[in-house]
Amino acid sequence: MLFLLPRSARGHTPGLSVADFDVHPDGRVDARLTFASAEQLGGIALDRDGDGEVTPEDVTAARDDLRAFLLDGVGVDADGSPCPAAFLDAALTEVDGLLLRASYACASDPASVEVTLYYLNAERPGATPPLQARGRRGIARIRLGDATIESVLTGDHRAIALRTARRAEPRKASNRARAAALTGATLIVAMLGYAARRRLWARASR
């Protein structure tokens, strides 16, 4: 069952993130994650001066911390292999939101893509800063061509995977080709055997 994503006009609820992952045929995955700018991400306080307002300057000052939070807090795998990540930018949205963008270099034409939001419950090995975030929820969506999957993730269920039949047909075609080649080879062997026997019969009848 699809979960309706909150529209920007409603604002962003602290503790609830929205993560969109668009998979391209060349394997590139574009990620857009939105959080409430008022919340702390992995211990990162965006409101540096404590005046109750997060400004673009605050986001710029926290860019390195936000990069670490995103790269440590989100994992993307294609066909079971991790995809190298690159942080793109961080910016405020029009309604109290913080948008983080990243790109993942996955294998081309993947048959499956899995996303894990590590920041929902525990620290990922080697993560800096810590990612502890009890009670956090995330709405995640993966798009691959005409296929889309969407789910509400929590600390107990922090991964979502999209699997397609993209590679099924080439495999079937390859299997059919191998079967046809084997059948053809069998017929050739049978014909050669029959021809050899006919020559032997012809010699024997002389």
N, C-alpha and C positions, 0 to 999 in steps of 0.2 A: 504494500500500500504506500503510495506516495505521501510524503509529508510536505505540506505547503511551506515554502520558504518565506521568512518574514520580509516584507517589502521595506525599502529604505525609509519610507515616510514614517514607519512605525518606530524608528530608532533601533538601536542594538541593545539586546539584553545582556548584561554582564554574566559571564559564565557560559554563554552560548555563542559558538562560532559557526560561520558558514563557509564551507570549503568547496570550491568548484575546480575540477580537473578536466581539461579538454585535451584529448589524445589525438594527435595528427598522424597521418599515414607514415610519415618518415620517423615516427617514434617519439617525436618531441611532445612533452606534456606540459601545458601551460597551467599553472596553479594560481588561484586567487582565493585568499583567505581573509575573511572579515571578522573583526572582533570589536567589542565595545571599547572605545578609546579610554574610558574611565577605569577599566580593570587592569590589574597587573598581570603581565605575561611572564611566567618564570621568574618572578621577583623584580621585573622591570617596571619601574614607576615612571610613566611618561610625563606626568605633571611634576616636573623637576622643582619648580618654585612653590608648589603647594597652593596655588591661587585658585584651584578648582577648575582650571581651563587648560586643555591640551592644545598647543599651537603647532604649526608646521615646524617651527624652530625646535620645539621639544622632540618631535619625531626625528628630525635631522640629527639632533644630539644623541639620540638613542639608536641610530641606524645599525651600528655594529652589534649591539645587544639584540636587536630585533632580527638581524641576520642569523646570529647564533641560535636564537630561539626557533626560528623557522627551519633551518637546516637540521638542527638536532631533533626538533619536535615533529617532523613529518617525514615519512618514508614512502617512496614510490618504487614498486617492483613491476617488471614486465616479464612475463613467462618465467617467473621465479628468480630473476636476476635483479639486483638493486640498480636503480638508475641514478647516475651522477646528477647532483643538483647544483643549480646556480641561483643565488639570490638576485632579484631584479630591483625591487624598490619597496619603499614603505611610504604611505601617504594617508592623510585624513580624507574621509568621505564626507559627503554633504550633510549627513545627519549622524553626529556623534560616533562615527565608526572609524576604525583603523584598518586599512587595506594593506596586506602583505602579498607580494607577487614573487613567484619563483618559476624556474623552468627546469625540467628534468629530461636528460638525454637518454631515452630508452631505445631498445632495438626496434628497427623499422617493422611495420606491419605486425604488431604484437597480437597474439591470440587471447591474452589475458593481461589485465592491469590491476594491481592491488595497491591500495593506499592505506597506510597506517598512521593514525593521529596519535603519536606517542605522548603528546602534551596533555592528553585527556586524563591520564592517571599517574604516570610514573616517569622517572628519569630514564632517558635512553642512555645506554652505556657510552661514557665519554662525553655526555652532554654538558655544556657550559653556557648559560647558567642553569641551575636546576629547573626541572619542568613540573614539579609537584603541583597538582591542581585538583583538589577533591571537589566532587560534585559538578565538574565541568561537563558540558555536552557539546556535541558538534554535529551539524547537518552537513553531510558529505555527498557529493554527486560527481560521478564520472561519466563523461561522454566520449564515445568512440564511434564516429560515423552516425548512423541512425540509431545506435544502441545507447541507452542511458540507464544507469542504476543510481538510486538515491536512498539514503538511509540516515537514521538518527543514531549517532555513535556515542558511547559512554566509556567510562573507564574500564568497565567489564567487557565491552564490545567495541573495540577501537579501530577495527579494520573493515574495509569494504572492497569487494573485488568485482570487476566486470569481465566476463568471459564471453567470447563470441565464436562463431563458426568460421571466422575469416580464413583460417588455414585448413579447414576440414576438406573443402573441395579440392585444393591442390593435392592433398594427400590421397584422396579417393582417386583422383585422376592418375596419380603416379602408380597407385596399386593396380588400376585397370591396365595401365601401360605395361607393367611388369607381367601381369597375367597374360596379356595378349602376346608379349614377346615369348613367354614360356610355352604357350600353346603353339606358336609358330615354330619354335625350335623343335618341339616334340613332333610336329607333322613332318618337318624336314628330315629328322632322324628316321622316322618311320618310312618315308619315301625312299631314302637311301638304302635302308635295310631291305625293302621290297625289291628295289632294283638289283641289289647284290644277289639276292636269292634267285631272281629270274635269270641272271647270268650263269649261276651255278647249275640251275635246271637245264639251261640251254646246252651247256657243255656236257652234262651227263647224258643228254638224249642223243648226242652225236655218235 
